[in-house]
Amino acid sequence: MSNILIVDDEPQLLRALRINLRARAYQVASAATAAAALEAAERERPDAVLLDLGLPDLDGVEVIHRLRGRGPVPIIVLSGRSGADDKIQALDAGADDYVTKPFLMDELFARLRAVLRRPVATSAITAAVLGDWAIDLTAGTVLRTDGAGPPLRLTPTEWKILTMLLANPGRLLPGRQILRAVWGPGHEERGNYLRVYFAGLRRKLERDPARPRHLITEPGIGYRYEP
């Protein structure tokens, strides 16, 4: 049974989330301030945190920084701030996902299940399976899982992007973060680069590139790898 920490200063939303989480057999802890949230995170050791950004005593982005400094607990932001800059700032701080209020409970719980499925990293990832392909990052090979056909060729840039995604399964990575890591500082606004390369990766790796199952785009925010 997963333990979820809810951090929000809206009593009605707190109550609704507690009821819905418990109905789905989650354990629940809650906090209405940043100070109480950090104390609860230390005490409860939650498996995931649902975090509002507009807290009365400290901005939620700072709470993300502090939580992330303590460990890899998944963090889903629940916020009325819908601007792309707000989302990118929260994701850059270390949030795993961002849900804008108002939201559908079914969507929130789908995203919660996704972050809870993400394995806790104990060492650098060396291999993964993406659809029909077995990816060996150490050997630098992409082979069909059924052993048929020749190896798939990826460009050096495709390898860099894919390695970054595979190292963060289930986590939403801001596009600017990927651009900075792959192309270097000063390229954060070159979103067209990523659109071109992700289109190429989907053509090569996805069974249906038009309906990707593993290489997912969150428009205006970033990209994620779903195992």
Secondary structure by P-SEA (a helix, b strand, c coil): cbbbbbbcccaaaaaaaaaaaaaabbbbbbbccaaaaaaaaaaccccccccccccccccaaaaaaaaaaacccbbbbbcccccaaaaaaaaaacccccccccccaaaaaaaaaaaaaccccccccccccccccccccccbbbbbccccccbbbbcaaaaaaaaaaaacccbbbbaaaaaaaacccccccaaaaaaaaaaaaaacccccccccccccccccccccccc
